[in-house]
Amino acid sequence: MKWLVANRKVSIIVLFVLLSGLLLQLSRSQFVLEMVDNENLVAKKDEIISASLENPTETSYDVDYCIVYDETTLSFKNNAEQALQYMHKKTKSYDVYLGKVDYNRCPRIILTTPYLKHLGSIEEIENYVYHGGRLFLMNVLEMDTHFQVLYRKLGIVDFHDYVETNGVKMLSNVLIGTKGKTFLENTATNVSIGVTLNNHEDTLMQTSSGVPLLWKSSYGEGTFVVFNGTILTSKTSRGVFSGAISLMEPDYIYPIFNSKTFYIDDFPAPIAKGTNDVIYKEYKRDLPTFYQNIWWPDMLQLANEFNITYTGMLIESYNNLAEAPFENTDDAESSYLISFGRELIQSGGELGFHGYNHQSFTMDKEISKSFGYNAWKSTEDMKLAIQELRRYTKTGFPAYKVTSYVPPSNVLSQEGRKLLKEVWPELTVIASLYSEDITTRSYVQEFEIAEDGVIEMPRISSGYFKTETNEWAIANAITGLGVFSHFIHPDDVISEDRSKGSWSDMYEEFEELMKEIHKTYPWFRSMTATDAALDVAKVLQSTVNFKQTENKVHGTIENFYTDQYFVFRTEKQIGRLQNCTVQKIDTNTYLVTAEEAEFEIALRGNK
């Protein structure tokens, strides 16, 4: 009897091993790979994009903000206009040389020039603010006659010469989640007026040396908000603008995208054979084994711990071909495509295109040379390269439709941009760079829907380490747009100028960066590139109107698809909610989720 029981146990174990092996082989089989598809996503894309192109947002003649500028402050003006457009606020811009601002039409005014006189007479400025107007002075002011008469109304009790200042210390949550932090101590230089304020409690930001940088001052029924610096010309400082605007008046609400995306460029891609000295010393593994057994499991663990969803941008080859044919790809390795790609998708991630190879789509020889690349011979060669990449991908995932693209080195010419949609109908999103590029080589984007229906979806930050510029860009994008969008490269680990030592040290710093983001902004929705882009399209093609009283905020969303998200600033208590939820994300700051086209937030007195 015992013999029969023992045999039965052995038989069960053998059967279990056989079934496990069968399941493992099945998971690697073409049958399973053919079942990996994303048809629902493609159908969803067609519905959203067609609706956004057929139903453009309506333009109202009502104005929320008037922007006063001249030819020397176009960068200030453009940043203000774009930030307010994202916030769904209506603007009208006034060139000071073509006419004076219409106070009767402007409940809020933004002055981008250094001259208060560009707003009119001293009496007009005083009367405008005193009777309820809200005036944001976006640029460091000229200490002229207007300034010397009005400076006390601006909350200043004393002023001195101009000074160059470094660093930005947050004395408030103008940038959400940053109160008490200091940014850009070594990289940002402001030109500021040395001022002493009447009430230090009104200071929202100051420089590292203590010079007030942003403050607000009540005057009569209105408010002056003063930025005593010059860094609002940068796109990466737009969050300060949005935060300042939102603190300019009580009970302020604006839409955000609420998406956290994470790109791994050059993944899956060919892995160099052989060893790397630093990696081998630490792990005793060659590079393919290191990436398969160490780096990728670490990345998956980090994603699971901090709610990250990866979008991997694949490359077929690292050859330098920029002219057809593309038939002999010696380093292509379909096993990496299949194994890494399958695990990426199974983890909830997305497979996107980076390129057939890493040669940026441009025929400009100078730009190509600056990256060590070859210029493409023709747009026809570019088309053939994309077709080859699509063929290669289908060898691993026959039913999967790739919908996202990141240009190699963030370079994409007009010719390359045009042909992408022609040769690749499923293309839904292009993700390049958000911040300005002084070299003018990069493909720089705004969040928008292009005429061909492709969603432009820029990335904000990059790398495994904290840097001053990254931290500033991240904080500003989160406040102004509700976006965290980051990218890394697997080969950063073995790069002499990007690795900063061993992978264990890199991972420790990287883990700390992701931990801080997750802890400070746990409310973010982790999404793939295409899912996030489709939600961006929904927000962009909708219009939002608010009716506000002392006791409630009533919102109406036109072209409403699904839940939409808003940042709401108020010092009042949140009361009864209709068709929405409200989550506190910072002091006097809330994330509002609108669940229907009409929603309402009741308010009860100050806290």
Helices and strands as residue ranges (DSSP letters): H 2-28, H 30-35, H 39-54, E 65-69, G 71-73, H 74-86, E 91-95, G 103-105, E 108-111, G 116-119, H 122-130, E 134-137, H 145-150, E 156-166, E 168-170, E 182-183, E 189-197, G 200-202, E 203-206, E 212-219, E 222-227, G 231-233, G 235-237, H 238-246, E 252-256, E 259-265, H 277-283, H 287-290, I 291-295, H 296-306, E 310-315, H 334-346, E 350-355, H 365-370, H 379-396, E 404-405, G 408-410, H 414-423, E 429-430, E 448-449, E 455-456, E 461-462, H 468-481, E 483-488, G 490-494, H 503-520, H 529-540, E 543-548, E 552-558, E 564-569, E 572-578, E 580-586, E 589-594, E 598-606
